[in-house]
C-alpha cells in the first residue's frame, strides 16, 4: 500500500516510532494542492498541524511510503481518523514522472482554523525529510513562521 506523507510523518524516525513499517521511502509531489498549517493541534489551540488544501496551481512535496496494509490502522490512530483527519486517495507523481495512487489524510473541516502556526518542534519533523525534498521546498519550510 502507498501512503503519501506531507506532514510530520515525513520524518522516518517518527513514522517508525509510531509503528509504521515501510519497505520504501521516496520523494513524491501532489499537484493541485498547497500545504497549510491550519489543522488545530490538540495540545495547543494556537498551533497548526499540516494539512493540504485544494489549490489549482499548487504543489505539495512529500514522502511516498510503501507500507504494510495492516499498518493503516496505526496511521489512522495517529492521524485521529476519522474525527480529526479523513483518509483520501490521491494521485502523486514520482521523480521519474510515474503517477501512483496513494492514501493520505486531510483535516476535517471542523478542525480547521486559519492564522495558526506550527511549533518549531513540529516543523522540524517535516524538515527531517530534507534529503528527499527539493531545495526550494526545504527553504520554504525553513522560512515558515513558527510559534516559538
C-alpha positions as CSV (number, residue, x, y, z in Angstrom):
1,X,0.0,0.0,0.0
2,X,1.2,3.5,-0.8
3,X,1.0,6.3,1.8
4,X,1.8,9.9,1.0
5,X,3.1,11.9,4.0
6,X,3.3,15.7,3.7
7,X,3.4,16.5,7.4
8,X,5.3,15.2,10.5
9,X,5.3,11.6,9.2
10,X,7.8,12.6,6.5
11,X,10.2,12.1,9.4
12,X,11.1,8.4,9.0
13,X,12.1,8.1,12.7
14,X,8.7,9.5,13.8
15,X,7.0,7.0,11.4
16,X,9.0,4.1,12.8
17,X,8.2,5.2,16.4
18,X,4.6,5.1,15.5
19,X,4.9,1.5,14.4
20,X,4.7,2.2,10.7
21,X,6.7,-0.4,8.8
22,X,7.8,0.6,5.3
23,X,9.9,-1.1,2.7
24,X,10.5,2.0,0.6
25,X,10.5,5.8,1.0
26,X,10.6,8.2,-1.9
27,X,10.1,11.8,-2.9
28,X,6.7,12.5,-4.5
29,X,4.7,15.5,-5.4
30,X,0.9,16.2,-5.2
31,X,-0.4,18.7,-7.8
32,X,-3.5,20.8,-7.3
33,X,-2.9,21.3,-3.5
34,X,-1.0,23.6,-1.2
35,X,0.4,23.0,2.2
36,X,-1.2,24.8,5.1
37,X,-0.7,24.6,8.9
38,X,-4.4,25.1,9.6
39,X,-5.4,21.9,11.5
40,X,-5.9,22.9,15.1
41,X,-3.4,21.0,17.3
42,X,-4.9,19.1,20.2
43,X,-2.1,20.2,22.6
44,X,-2.4,23.9,21.8
45,X,-5.3,25.7,20.1
46,X,-2.8,28.3,18.7
47,X,-0.7,25.6,17.0
48,X,-1.4,24.4,13.5
49,X,-0.6,20.9,12.2
50,X,0.0,20.2,8.5
51,X,-3.0,20.0,6.1
52,X,-3.4,20.1,2.4
53,X,-5.9,22.4,0.7
54,X,-7.1,22.2,-2.9
55,X,-5.4,24.9,-4.9
56,X,-5.3,24.8,-8.7
57,X,-1.7,25.7,-9.3
58,X,-0.3,24.3,-6.1
59,X,2.3,21.6,-5.5
60,X,2.9,19.8,-2.2
61,X,6.1,17.8,-1.8
62,X,6.2,14.8,0.5
63,X,7.3,11.3,1.1
64,X,5.7,8.3,-0.5
65,X,6.0,5.2,1.7
66,X,5.3,1.6,0.8
67,X,3.7,0.3,3.9
68,X,2.1,-2.9,5.2
69,X,-1.7,-2.9,4.7
70,X,-2.0,-3.9,8.3
71,X,-0.3,-0.6,9.4
72,X,-3.1,1.5,8.0
73,X,-5.0,1.2,11.3
74,X,-1.8,2.5,13.2
75,X,-1.8,5.5,10.8
76,X,-5.5,6.1,11.4
77,X,-5.0,6.2,15.1
78,X,-2.0,8.6,15.0
79,X,-3.8,10.9,12.5
80,X,-7.0,10.9,14.6
81,X,-9.1,9.3,11.8
82,X,-12.0,9.9,11.3
83,X,-12.5,12.7,13.9
84,X,-9.5,14.9,13.1
85,X,-8.5,13.8,9.6
86,X,-10.3,12.0,6.9
87,X,-8.5,9.5,4.7
88,X,-8.4,10.2,1.0
89,X,-6.9,8.7,-2.1
90,X,-4.7,11.0,-4.2
91,X,-2.6,10.6,-7.3
92,X,1.1,11.6,-6.7
93,X,4.0,11.9,-9.1
94,X,7.4,10.3,-8.6
95,X,10.6,11.9,-9.7
96,X,10.6,9.7,-12.8
97,X,7.2,11.2,-13.7
98,X,5.4,7.9,-12.9
99,X,2.0,8.6,-11.2
100,X,0.7,6.4,-8.5
101,X,-2.4,6.2,-6.3
102,X,-1.7,6.7,-2.6
103,X,-3.6,7.2,0.7
104,X,-3.2,10.5,2.6
105,X,-5.0,12.5,5.2
106,X,-6.9,15.8,5.0
107,X,-8.1,17.7,8.1
108,X,-11.8,17.5,8.8
109,X,-13.4,21.0,8.1
110,X,-14.5,21.4,11.8
111,X,-10.8,21.0,12.8
112,X,-9.5,23.7,10.5
113,X,-8.8,27.3,11.6
114,X,-6.7,29.8,9.8
115,X,-4.0,32.1,11.3
116,X,-2.4,29.1,13.1
117,X,1.3,28.4,13.1
118,X,3.3,25.3,13.6
119,X,5.6,24.9,16.5
120,X,9.4,24.7,15.8
121,X,9.4,21.2,17.0
122,X,6.6,20.1,14.7
123,X,8.1,21.9,11.7
124,X,11.4,20.1,12.4
125,X,9.7,16.7,11.7
126,X,8.9,17.9,8.2
127,X,12.4,19.2,7.7
128,X,13.8,15.8,8.8
129,X,12.8,14.6,5.2
130,X,15.2,17.2,3.9
131,X,17.2,14.9,1.7
132,X,14.1,13.9,-0.2
133,X,12.7,17.4,-0.7
134,X,13.7,19.9,-3.3
135,X,16.0,22.7,-2.2
136,X,13.3,25.3,-2.8
137,X,10.6,23.4,-0.9
138,X,13.0,22.8,2.0
139,X,13.8,26.5,2.1
140,X,10.1,27.4,2.1
141,X,9.6,25.2,5.1
142,X,12.7,26.6,6.9
143,X,11.3,30.1,6.5
144,X,7.8,29.3,7.7
145,X,6.9,31.4,10.8
146,X,6.5,29.3,13.9
147,X,5.0,29.8,17.4
148,X,8.4,29.7,19.1
